[in-house]
Amino acid sequence: MASQFDADVIVIGSGAIGTNAAHLLAQRGKSVIILEAGEWIPRWKIVENFRSSPRKNNLNDPYPNFPWGMSSFDEDYIENTGNFNYVPYQLQLVGGTTWHWAAATWRFLPNDMKMKSLYGVSNDWPMEYSELEPWYDLAERNLGVAGSDTDDQSGRSGPAHPPRSAPYPVPAEGETYYFQRLKARIGAEGYSFIHEPNGRTNKPYDGRPACSGNNNCMPVCPIGAMYSGDVHARHAEKAGAKIITDATAYKLEKGEGGKIIAVHYRSSTGADVRLTAKTFVVAANGIETPKLLLLSDVANSNDLVGRHLMDHSGISLIFTADEPLWPGRGQVQQGAIFKWRDGDFRGQHSAIKHAPHNNVPNRDVAELLLRQGVVGPELDERIRHMSARWVVIESMFETLPHATNRVTLSKTKKDALGIPTLSFNYDLDGDAYVERARDLCMDDYGNFVRAMGGTVINDKTGWQNHAHVMGTVMMGTDPKTSVTNHEGRTWDHDNLFLATTGVLPSSSVLNPTLAGIALGLRTADIIAREV
Amino acid sequence: MRGIISAVSTAFSVLLFTSQPAASQDGDIDRLIERGRSVAIAGDCMACHRTAEADGKPYAGGYTISSPMGPIVAPNISPSKEFGIGNWTETQFVDAVRNGVSPGGYLYPAMPYTAYRGMTDQDAHALYVYLTKGTKPVDEAPQAKTDLPFPFNQRILMLGWNVLFNSAIPFQETAAAPGGHERGKYLVDTLAHCGACHTPRNLFMAENNDSYLAGGDVGGWHAPNITSDAVSGIGAWKNEEIVAYLKHGNAAGKSQAAGPMAEAVEHSFRHMPDTDLEAIATYLKTVPPVRAEGQTTPGFARSDAKAADLGQLDYGIDRDPKAMETGTSTNGEQLYVSACATCHQVNGKGTQDHFYPSLTNNRAVGGMTSNNLVMAVVDGVHRKTNDFTVQMPAFGEELSNAQIAAVSNYVLHRFGNEDLHVTEANVITLRNGGEKPLLVKATPWLMAGSVALAAIMLAASAFVWSRRRSRKHAAHEANPGDLQPLKR
């Protein structure tokens, strides 16, 4: 029978979620093809692209932007109609967008998955935390996640939470001086400082070296200490999966009985190829996945594909403290400050995660001073002074799923392959749920600056998003209100599965990639039992 | 015939030894087990008799040793009665360790029994007690099986090989025990079997005793000269540096252990008492010096990187998207700057704390062969020490063979021995286990002719191993054709 198909399973997308799922399927003896729109690019080449880039603050700049695989910073690719200019940051190369994440790998709390029944907003997940827990554990082992086994991540300073079946595979790294000082002074004001679980291993793990504090997680880790999807692309290949690059999937072909029978992809030269499989997994990121479904007119009988786009929209604060904190040593972020993490307030306003950023600040400081006209020896002196005291707090808010916040196909533009580009409608202004959180966040900022004897540089950043794409193909228990069931299986096609953070039906305030990988592994396990 | 005689005499000696009163108290057994554990550590049994996966059950076997003849799977030597050595008598055990003859048949000399033949009776006894009573049985057989091609699958051939090459004489307890005057030599020649890798082979793959510990090739890696020669060997190293190297795999500013030596540090040397490591260092300083032909500068002594034009390193690159995704450049400088310099630094000096070692003052870069540089790039470096684990990532998948050659040549030229040159073909040969011994290469041709029998005889006498190879220790040399009975 297998010879009738090109593969048992075709996985579309070679990012962290797709390759982890493909690896599990290949390990179980399934024949697997992975389609990737971009190419393999060796790490050294990306590092070189970064070093020679004049746009160091553009995370996508070290990565190629092709007329057939456009960067989300390309104005020809992304158009916006809402009151917020949404940019999703996704990358197209083997390994996907995890090439330039900061590898924050939190688990959602059990309460995050019951927002509707506990707080009357957002959605409940179609599964219990306990059902996902073993897959979180496997995902953490695949990534070599470093974390604290004693922190209460709910921010209540209670026993370790959420529940774990096994310790973190890598212990938490030591705290930077910067983090220690913020914790000592701001923590005294009643804020919880929680270590951030992360995929930047601090001891050799799975062939990766330990992080040595290059402070360059975004846009590329120069030594491969930080996990990126290429790790499991290689593992999947070794386990027997075949990766086809330069293969932009543009159509899922429907057959009889609601089955998907083939995927069509186009290469950069315009050549078209049709591949068949028993089962298809679309793991093409929370934006490109709904795009492929919309292009193919599949899984969308209820018109929900691309809707309910959620991100962790928020604001940030920059100030200088009254003492040297020496930011920029070690990893780019180490933990979170929680006050509004979980509780009944979530019925009224967003939960909030404050993340102290630990990037080397010299460039930002120098740009600021030059704009102010500071030159000569004073410039040097003030760069040194301010860089030592520079504090950046980025704050993320939980957002609710609104049907009008969505990604659609552009009606007017196409890329070089003739495939429509993307249009976003994303509104934040006027959303009382996040605006209330913004007011509380400003109160927190006042406390932070006061506690650190600080001088505000900027507390009026306006809305910012964090490329945490959720909700666009959300899972649920009702075919009328969701795109997939708890397995990631689309309601409309029983051999079409979606493995992406787009299936998350509520957003919490936590970076969603680990949840996406855990769900993708769970989906792969279900497929492996069927195919 | 001599093999049989030696086997009989070994058995006899063991019988004599084991006829002594058995240890009567638990304390004696505990001490014996502890001594056996030390012997197993110094003998590095775990280097091979481990599982295929890291951190598996001790002595369960399954680890594959690559030999020029093909892969050899280390057996289970846990006390499991069905799958291990639980049913072996002490006589059988000692026969295996010293003579390469197990109850199941002849062993391949991937098991370094020619070195272990020098083991004192007391250590052999303690090792038996430890392995049968001091470890946990693992009741499963390794999944992989040794399956060498003809003629090497004819284990009976080892009879002839043993006759020629297995002729060491056991050390005496008083000399070889801790504090004994031959302790260092005993560790080097017998338990740690250093010569298995560090002594070169002659044309017939027998060890060249004129070049005792003067360096050999091991599965693509080079086991360096460790004679007392101040230029080619370790004569200019301080004893503390030798001890640090054995203990941590790092003699800062001289050399770092990688490949099989990193495994020896991880499984064996770092667990040995300092007094033993010091005894090894002291003994190595007495080994007759062997100077590599033409060598005038010690490998670690090249300290000055050739100046790089920093302006040239800060080059602009093609921002065309196709160029940005194409990683096929064979410009060594470009590869070094983006793939290596993050850790080893643009000037090759590494970091001040030596966590990332310098490429200047580095034997792998400044010595007489580039093998270890190339293999470190291909395989990376992985070494557990008592303080932390060292991990240099492997570049064998990310870089092509031509790129590995290019970056190696750049490193050699700027930081080390610029007379060396690496070709793409060299890289391919090394990553596939290194140059095959002439006799292995010649075997198919010999087999194809009407001289199959001669080939078998020749191959038998030339059985050689890439990872653990036999050697006779020089002072206990037996003349070829002259059997020395085992003395007690």
Contacts between the chains, C-beta under 8 A, distances in Angstrom:
chain1	res1	chain2	res2	distance
A	38	B	325	7.3
A	39	B	325	5.0
A	40	B	327	7.8
A	41	B	324	7.8
A	41	B	325	5.0
A	41	B	327	5.8
A	42	B	327	3.9
A	42	B	339	7.9
A	42	B	398	4.7
A	42	B	399	7.0
A	43	B	339	7.3
A	43	B	398	6.4
A	44	B	327	6.8
A	44	B	335	6.3
A	44	B	338	4.0
A	44	B	339	3.6
A	44	B	398	7.3
A	44	B	399	7.8
A	45	B	324	7.4
A	45	B	325	7.4
A	45	B	326	7.4
A	45	B	327	3.8
A	45	B	329	8.0
A	45	B	338	7.0
A	47	B	338	4.6
A	47	B	339	7.5
A	47	B	342	7.2
A	48	B	317	6.0
A	48	B	334	6.9
A	48	B	337	7.4
A	48	B	338	4.1
A	49	B	317	6.9
A	49	B	324	5.2
A	51	B	338	7.2
A	52	B	315	7.3
A	52	B	316	5.9
A	52	B	317	4.5
A	52	B	319	7.8
A	62	B	324	7.6
A	63	B	324	7.3
A	64	B	321	3.5
A	64	B	322	7.2
A	64	B	324	4.2
A	64	B	325	4.5
A	65	B	321	5.6
A	66	B	321	4.9
A	66	B	322	7.9
A	93	B	325	7.1
A	203	B	388	7.5
A	203	B	389	6.2
A	204	B	382	6.9
A	204	B	389	4.8
A	204	B	390	7.5
A	204	B	391	3.3
A	207	B	380	7.2
A	207	B	391	7.7
A	207	B	393	6.3
A	207	B	394	6.4
A	208	B	391	7.3
A	208	B	393	6.7
A	209	B	391	4.4
A	209	B	392	6.7
A	209	B	393	5.5
A	210	B	389	7.9
A	210	B	391	6.6
A	212	B	343	7.2
A	212	B	355	7.7
A	212	B	356	7.8
A	214	B	342	6.5
A	222	B	342	4.2
A	223	B	342	5.6
A	223	B	343	6.4
A	223	B	393	6.9
A	224	B	393	5.6
A	234	B	397	6.5
